[in-house]
């Protein structure tokens, strides 16, 4: 992924080099989880109330 990792204050951030968007999380683990979620949403993943994943477009 074209991301740059850095810390801003007490938060862990990642910046997308292509779009310039920055995502910040409270911990390093949350940053990793958050980026995985972000990538999943980008590829069509939709969360359900049961916590299972439904793919709209396929992988």
Order of alpha helices (4+ residues) and beta strands (2+ residues): beta-beta-beta-alpha-beta-beta
